[in-house]
Each structure stands twice: as structure tokens, then as C-alpha cells.
């Protein structure tokens, strides 16, 4: 089983991927910017954005259905 650990410092993300095998554990370490990680994991980013927008729309639907006035400034 592999574990992935992500640390973020100064706008750079450090990805530590561990590989557990019969020979022991090895750690592969590389630094990536946030945008490089977004491009690498674009499916996860799009899925989380979809879920976030769905939650926001669900909340707005609840507010509208119980007649809470929405103020515009």
C-alpha cells in the first residue's frame, strides 16, 4: 500500500510518496507548484469544484424554499 504525504511551504508543495514493499520503504520526494499540482490532478480539482458548487446551490435552494429574503447591495 502506498501513502502520499503533501506538505505546503512558500507556495511550493512537497509530495512525499512512500512505497511499501518487501524490501522496505523508500521515499520519493519532489517539489511542485500549486498550479503544477492542479494540472496533474485536474480530475480531482474538477470533482471537488463540482461538489462545492452543488453544496452552495443546495444551500441557496433551501434559503429560497423557506422564503429567506436575499439582499442585493
N, C-alpha and C positions, 0 to 999 in steps of 0.2 A: 504494500500500500504506500502511495506517495503522499507526502504532505507539502503544501505550498504555504510559505510564510511571506507576507508582504510588509515591508517597513517603508514609511514615507518620511523623508527628511529633505528640506530645502527644495521642494518642487520635484525631487527625483525619487523614484520608487525603487527599492531594492527588493528583488524577488529571490527568495531562497527556496529552492526546490530540493527536497530530500528524497532519495531513492533508497528504500529498504530492500535489501537482497540478502542472500545467504552469506555474502562476503562482508557485510557490514553496511554502514550508512555512508553515503557520500553527499556532499552539499555542493550544488551548482549555484553560483552567485553571479548576478548581472544587474546593472543599473539601467533603468529605463525612465524616460519622462512620462508624465501623466498622459500626454497625447499619444505616445507610442503604445502605452497600455490600452488606451481607448480603442486605437486601431486594431490592436492584437485581439482584444476581447470585445469586438463590436456587437456580437450577438448578445452577450450578457448585458452590455450597456443599453442596447435597444429594448431588451426584455424588461430591464428594471425601469426604463423610462415609460414603457407601456403600462406596467403595473402602477407606477407613480401617478400617471395621468388618469388611470382608471380609478384609483383611490380618491383623487381630487374631484373627479366628476361624480363619483358616488356621494361624496360629502355635499357637493353643490345640489345634487338631486334631492338629498334628504332635506336640506335647508329650504329648497323651493317647495317641496311637497308639504312641509309644515307651515308654509306661508311666512317665513322669516324674510323681512324686507332686506333687499340688497341695496346698499347705499352706493351711489357713484359720486365721486368727488370731482 
